[in-house]
Amino acid sequence: MPLNESDHNGATPTDTGGDGDFLASFGQSGGLSESYSPAPEGYQPGRTKFVMVIGTVMSGLGKGIFSSTLAKLLKDKGLSVAPIKLEGYLNIDSGTLNPYRHGEVFVLEDGLETDMDLGTYERMLDQNLSQNNFLTAGQIYTDVLERERRGGYLGRDVQMIPHVTGEVKHKLRQLAHTGNDGKPVDVVFVEVGGTAGDYENGFYIEALRELAYEEGPQSSCFVALTYIIEPPILGEQKSKAAQLGMKRLLEAGIQPSIIACRAENPVTDQVMEKIGMFSNVPLSRIFSMHDRKSIYTIPEAMRGAGLDRQILSILDLHERVNPIEEDRSRARWQAFADS
């Protein structure tokens, strides 16, 4: 039995078809294969797109609000979306976490106790989420160790790469394949908790790098959320911390497609040009995400900046857009935001 077909409830090596068929070749040599990249039965690589949101400089930038708003913009266009939050802690869920340290717990419809960002996703997307939309390092390690005890890795020495990263990829592909209603979704939004360079989320970032490579061109979009410091004593914005954050991502093999700059005030073109120069990202794909009076004004601000159009272009999603549905959704949201 090929390695990828083992102990995964029908999971099989994915088949990309055509030239460069790297996923289809995974596991062909059985136990001798160095790869482990399981996928659900019937999964079609490249059908679902992935938007990966990773923070730099510091935590608490509002990745959940940013990612959920971006997902809303694509859902407004008639695309089906599914978010997932990846947490680096070893807890199985958020139920035992001190809310003073980690924030309030949000309970999903199926009873899972999760991070409060899941509440933001439900509110922005107007859809109920489940345990499929929340993943912790504790869940991943538990699955890996239990599978190893069952002999699910066919005698292999179980390692962070490829086995732990392989389990992460399987979870993401499972969500892409079934969504929350049993149907494949157009876009999966992946939010990585913490900050680039943290020890606890390093295997997530590596898994996303592998996933982007295996899924093929125009399948993935990495969005880096960074912070622009503006010390009151200086009276100007400084980009050095953001530059170093981008460097940590590049060192991990992640080339951002889009950079969103969190700041107290609108980020200057000069600062964004400097960040782009050090991260290989054109100015047209660097956006100022400065503070707003209300989070409900953020969708229109992001739409006005053209962030959603850049995502569509990077992932080649224009043909799936429903302009009529977008106009309706936009009008409904504007009426809600103005009320």
Secondary structure, 3 states (H helix, E strand, C coil): CCHHHCCCCCCEECCCCCCCCHHHHCCCCHHHCCCCCEECCCCCCCCCEEEEEEECCCCCCCHHHHHHHHHHHHHHCCCCEEEEEEECCCCCCCCCCCHHHHCCCEECCCCCEECCHHHHHHHHHCCCCCHHHEEEHHHHHHHHHHHHHCCCCCCCCCCHHHHHHHHHHHHHHHHHHHCCCCCCCCEEEEEECCCCCCCCCHHHHHHHHHHHHHHCCCCEEEEEEEECECCCCCCCCECHHHHHHHHHHHHCCCCCCEEEEEECCCCCHHHHHHHHHHHCCCHHHEEEEECCCCHHHHHHHHHHHCHHHHHHHHHCCHHHCCHHHHHHHHHHHHHHHHC
